[in-house]
Amino acid sequence: MDMVAERYEYRARALSIEYYAVSCPPVDGIVRNTVSRALANDPTLAAPLLRMHFHDCWIQGCDASILVDSTTNNTAEKDSPANLSLRGFEVIDEAKEELERQCPGVVSCADIVAMAARDTVFLSGGPIYDIPKGRLDGRRSKIEDTINLPFPTFNSSQLISVFGQRGFTAREMVALSGAHTLGVARCSSFKSRLANIDTTMDSDFSKTLSKTCSLGDNAEQPFDATRTNFDNLYFLALQRKAGVLTSDQTLFVSAATQGFVNGYATNQAMFFFDFQQAMRKLSMLDVKTGTSGEIRQNCRKIN
């Protein structure tokens, strides 16, 4: 077993599905009800709540560093250009406030983010799965760390490499990319594809993207036809050469990943199974336990 796999197995043992069974039994219900109310009020929150978990875990591990507000002395992760499209921080705050009323000082913000992502997937029509709990909140959140997030201009080889460095297989990377079945991309993240003729893009879809970008860099383009539903239409779009980002379409263009795309486009159940397995693994990425973290009183501030 390599070192990455060993670290993953250790983290899995350090956490537990039943971590709050005695100290805060209502935790799952409180988070799920909070997310459910938020999505009922604004279904478009699904994508940013799910993306929040990925962006949190990829930088410094799943430690709620994405929630920390900037101060006069520190510019935090959430103010990075890569994170400006994230929304839903008030949903995490609401869950935390209720948990502090019922179980003060017990549930970490990192666990709330992970559970909120889990519930967002299910409430949007995706698979139901559970995750181990017991993550602690980190004490660092710096904008410069976000340079390590995968770029929307990455090709398949680059994606396989950066995900591989974090212990994920090419199949798991493609499954996690399927999170783009929810939400939108801003023109600024794909307009470079329009500068020249892109043979990997359907010509009619190219016109659609150009029309979107005519409204400015912040104009939004859904990844697939059902931006608030968790399904496999994202992969069907890639087959039609209608992937929005370079990092989307490359998954179908590359021989190393095309088979996974075709499999998920044909079999939604297989995508759901692989996605939940990959999400469980993501949720344990470099988690903090013991003396390496804390339980924040306020998710936006380090104690």
N, C-alpha and C positions, 0 to 999 in steps of 0.2 A: 504493500500500500504506500503511495507516495505521500509527501508531507502535507499537500493540500487536502487529500482525502482523510488523512489522520486528523487534521485540525477540524475538519467537518464532523467527523465521528465524535471527537471530544466535545464540540459545541452541542451536538445533539444529546449527549449524555448529561451535560450541565443544565439543560433546559428540561421542562416537563409539561405535558399536556395538562396535567392536574396541578400545576404550580400554585394556583390561587384557590384550590378546592376548599381549603380551610380558612385562609386569610381574607378572601374576598369572593365568595361563591357567586354573586350576581354579575361578575365582571363581563362575561361574554354577552349576557343579555343587555347590559347597559350600553356596551359599544355597538352591538347590532341595532338596537333601537335608535340610537343617536344617528348612525349612518343611514338607517331606513328613513327617518324623518327628513334628513338632509337631501337624500336622493329623490324623495317624493316631492320636495319643494323645488329642487333643481337637478334633474337627471344628468345634466352635463358635468356635474361634480364627480361622476364616476371615474373618468379618465385621470384627472389630477390627483384624486385620492389614491388611485392605484400607482400612478407614476411617483407620487411622493414617497411611497415605500421603497421603490427601486432606487430612486435618487438618494434616499437616506442610507440604504444598505451599501450602496456602491462606494460611498465615501466614509471612511472610518468605521465601516460596519453598521449594523442595524442598531443605532444608538440614539435616535431622535435628534441628531445634530442638525437635521434639516429644519427643525422647528425653532431654533434659537434666533431671536431677533438681533440685529446689529446694534452696536453701541458706538459711542464716540471714539472708543479705543479699538474697536474690532468690527470689520465687515464680515458678516456671517454667510454661510452657504446659501441661504435662501435669497440673497441679493445678487447672486451670480447670474449673468445673462442666461445660463443654461437652466436656471430654476425660476425665471420670472413668469413662466406660464403656469406654475403650480398654484393651485387654489385649494380651499377647504381647510385651512389651518384652524378656522373657527370651529369646525366639526370636531377636531381633536381636542380643542380647548373645552368644548361643551361636555364631551365624554369625560375628560379629566376632572372637571369641576364636580360632576355628579359622583365620580368614583372617590374623590376626596371627601365628599359629604358622607358617603357610605363606608368607605374603607380608607381613612386618611393615612397617607404616607406609605401605601402598600403597592399600588400598581404604577409601573413605569410608563413614561410617555412612549418609549420605544416599543413596548408591547402594545400600546393603544394604536400606534401607527400600523403595526403588523396586522393586528386584528381588524382594523378598519379596512385595510386592503383586502383581506380575506372576505369580509362581509360585502364589500363593494362588488367583488367578482360574482358572488352568489346572487346578490340582489339585482344584478344587471343581467341575469340569465345564465351565468356561467356555473362551473362546478362548485359543489360544497366540499370544503376540506377544513381540517383543523391544523393548528400549528402549535409547537411547543412554546411555552412561555417562561419568563424568568430573565429576560434581557434587562440590563441596566442602562441608564441614560449616560451619554458621554459628557465630557467636560471640555470639548473642543469643537468649534464650528468656525471655519475660516474659508473665505471665498476662494483662496488660491488652491484649496484641495479639490475643487470641482473641475479642475483641468483634467482629472482622471475619468470623468464621465465619457462614455462612448459618444463619438461625434455622429451627427446625422449624415455626414458625407463618407463614412467608413464603407469600404467594400467588404465582401464576405470574408476574405482572408484576414483582414484587420479585425473584424468582429470575432472570428474564431479565435484569433490570437489573444485579444484582450479578455474575452470571456474565459478562455482556457487558463489564463493567468490567475483567475479567481476560482478555478476549479470546476467550471462548467463545460460540458461537451458541446459539440456543434448542434446536436439535436436539442439539448436544453436551451441553447441560445436562440434557436429558431422558435421553440415553444414560447419562451419569454417574450420574443418579439411580437408574438400574437396578442400581447396586451394592447397593441395598436388597433385591435378591433374596437377599442373605445377611443373616442376623442378626435382631436384635430391637430394639425400641424400649422404653424404660421409660415407665411410666404418666405420670411427671412431664412428659414431652414431648408427650403427646397428651390429657391429662385435660381441658384447656380446651375440647376439642371436645364434651365430654359435658355441659357446664354448661347448654346449651340444645339444642333440637332442631336437628340439623344435617341439612339436606335433601340434602347431598352425600354422606351416609353411609347405607348400607343399614341398615334398622332392626334386623335380626338381628345384623349386625356391631356395631352400637352396643351391643347387649346383651353381646356378647363382650368388647368393650373395657371396659364397666362392670364386668363380672365380674373381669377382669384387675386393674382399679384397686381393686377391693375388697380386694385383698391388699397395697395400699400403693403409694407413689410409685415404689419400685424394682422393682415387679412387671414382668415382661417379656412383650411381645407380639410374636410373629414377624411379619415384614413379609409373608410369604407362607407357603404350606403346606410349603415345602422350605427351611428356614432355613440348611442347610449345603450346598445345591446351587446352583450358578450356572446359572440358566436364565431364561426370560422370564415365569415365573408372577407376578412382581411386577406386570407390566403387565396381565395378565389380572385380577388382583385390583382394579386401578384401574377397569377396565371394569365390574366388579361393584359398584362403590362401596364397596370394602373396603380402601381405602388407610388406613394407620395414622395417619400424620401429615398435618397440613394441607398441608405442602409436598409430600406424595405425591399426595393426591387432587386437588389443584389442577391437576395436570398433565393430568388427564382432563377436569376441569370447564372449563378455559380453552380457547377456540377456537384460541388461538395455539399450543397444545402438544398438543391432543387427537389430531391427526393422527399425530404421532410415536408417541404411546402406542398407538394402534390399529395402526400399522405394526409396531411391535415385538411387540405381542401376537399378531399374525398370522404374523410372520416372525422366528423366533428367530435365524436366520443373519444377517439384516440388523442386529438388535440387537447380536449379537456383533461384527460388523464395525465398526459405529459406535462401540461401547464401546471396542474396542481402539485405534481411532484417537484417540478422546478421551482415553484413559488415557495414550497416548504423549505427547500434547500437554500433559496435566496434569503429567507427570513432568518436563517441561522448564520449568515455571513459575518464573520468577525465580531460576534456579539460580545458584550462586556458582562462579566459576572464577578462575584466576589468583591475585591477592593478596587477593581478597575473602572467602576462606574458608581452611579448614585441614582436615587429616585427623586427626580425634580418635583418641587412643590408647584411650580409654574412651568409648563412645557416650553415657554418662550425664553426662560432665563435659567442659566446654570446656577445651582444653589450657592 
